Amino acid sequence: MFKIIKICLIISFISISIIKANNTTQLLQNAKEYKPSTYYEPSNRGGYLGLSIGLIGISSLAAAGLLYIMPESVTKWDRDDINDIFNKWKKRTKQGPIVDSDELWLNYIAHPYFGALYYLQPRMAGFDWNVSALFSFVTSSFFWEYGIEGFAEIPSWQDIIITPAFGALLGEGFYQLIRYIQMNNNELFGSWWLGKSIIWILDPLGSLIYSTGLGEAFRIYNINDREKPQFISSPIILNRKGGFGLSLMVRF
């Protein structure tokens, strides 16, 4: 009777070992084929957004300088009036907002694009769409329209409404497309270069953070680039002394 029980136990352990071996082989194969996810999630939402705000400030000042050197027929800025900037700013902000006479491409293409850039910063940081829309409104209306641009012209109704409203809609579309490309190993239509180029066009500020190492310099990392620990056990094997062996591997 004891021999029969022993034989049954041996058969059971052999069966378990075969099943376990197949599972282990599959896990090890998956480990070899593992590629870190390119889906970007910052390790520090506040740090990411703070860095984005800094980049917005720097890029906005650069954009203001670029607009200053552009023809007045395009920007509608009077360079002579900009000399006494602080008094002019008080006067202009009190007069606004008004309906401006800017070209259609400025009001309905350029401004929504920049509104989308503002929207993307908290969205890529991990905040919800409503927080991102509010951020776009505050940044475009108060920081730009009543802030930097207020030194050169009277705040505009179109810019206050169209920039954050259309920018939020456009920005959410940008966000979904960026996430799609990232989840597809940064490829679009099978092309890595096309995928990365589109991401840079849609979100140049964010790309500076997560594609150049700038984020890592400020200790902001992509949490999806770090594997979670995975436990892989070997099959149960009979040893020569009548016992059983089991090994365990932890992958980090």
C-alpha positions, 0 to 999 in steps of 0.5 A, spaced: 500 500 500 505 504 501 509 503 495 502 504 491 501 511 495 508 513 493 508 511 486 501 516 485 505 521 489 511 521 484 506 521 478 502 527 481 509 531 482 511 529 475 505 532 472 505 538 476 512 539 474 511 538 466 505 544 467 510 548 471 515 547 466 511 550 460 509 556 465 516 557 466 518 557 459 513 562 457 515 567 462 522 566 461 520 567 453 516 573 455 522 576 459 526 576 453 521 579 449 520 584 454 520 592 452 519 597 456 513 601 455 513 608 451 507 610 455 509 616 459 507 617 466 511 622 470 514 620 477 512 627 480 506 630 477 507 637 480 514 637 478 512 635 471 507 641 471 512 646 474 517 644 469 512 645 464 510 652 467 518 654 467 518 652 459 512 656 458 514 662 461 521 662 457 518 660 450 512 666 451 518 671 452 521 668 446 515 668 442 514 675 444 520 677 442 519 674 435 512 678 434 516 684 436 521 683 430 515 681 425 512 686 421 506 691 424 501 689 419 501 682 422 502 683 429 498 689 429 503 692 435 505 699 435 513 699 436 513 706 438 507 705 444 511 699 447 517 704 449 513 706 455 511 699 456 508 699 464 503 705 463 501 703 456 500 696 459 495 699 465 491 703 459 491 697 455 488 692 460 483 697 462 480 698 455 480 691 454 477 686 452 475 688 445 474 684 438 480 685 434 482 685 427 487 679 427 487 675 421 483 668 421 489 664 421 492 667 427 485 667 431 483 660 429 489 656 427 495 659 431 491 661 438 488 654 438 494 651 437 497 654 443 491 653 447 492 646 446 499 646 448 497 649 454 492 644 455 497 638 454 502 640 460 497 638 466 494 633 461 501 629 460 503 630 467 497 626 469 491 631 471 484 630 468 481 634 462 477 639 466 484 641 470 487 641 464 482 646 460 482 650 466 489 651 466 489 653 459 484 658 460 488 661 466 495 661 462 492 664 455 487 669 458 491 672 464 499 670 463 499 671 455 493 676 454 492 680 460 500 679 461 505 679 456 501 681 450 498 686 454 504 690 453 503 691 446 495 691 445 489 691 448 486 684 450 482 681 445 475 677 446 477 672 440 483 670 444 480 670 451 474 665 448 477 661 442 484 660 445 482 656 451 476 653 448 478 651 441 485 649 445 482 644 450 478 641 444 484 640 440 489 639 446 485 633 448 485 630 440 493 631 441 493 628 447 489 621 445 494 621 438 500 622 442 498 616 447 496 612 441 503 613 438 506 612 445 503 605 446 505 603 439 512 603 441 512 611 438 511 608 431 505 611 426 504 607 420 510 603 422 515 609 422 518 611 428 521 617 425 514 619 423 511 617 430 516 621 434 516 627 429 508 628 430 509 628 438 514 633 437 509 637 433 503 636 437 507 637 444 514 640 443 514 643 451 513 636 453 517 633 448 523 637 451 521 634 458 521 626 456 525 626 450 531 629 451 533 627 458 531 634 461 525 631 466 531 626 468 535 632 470 530 634 475 529 627 477 522 626 473 522 619 471 517 615 466 514 610 471 513 605 465 520 605 464 521 601 470 519 594 470 515 591 476 518 585 480 516 579 477 517 572 480 518 566 476 519 559 479 522 553 476 518 546 476 518 542 482 524 536 481 525 530 484 532 530 487 537 524 488 536 523 495 528 522 495 526 529 496 524 535 492 527 541 489 524 548 487 528 554 485 525 562 485 527 567 480 525 575 481 526 579 475 526 587 477 
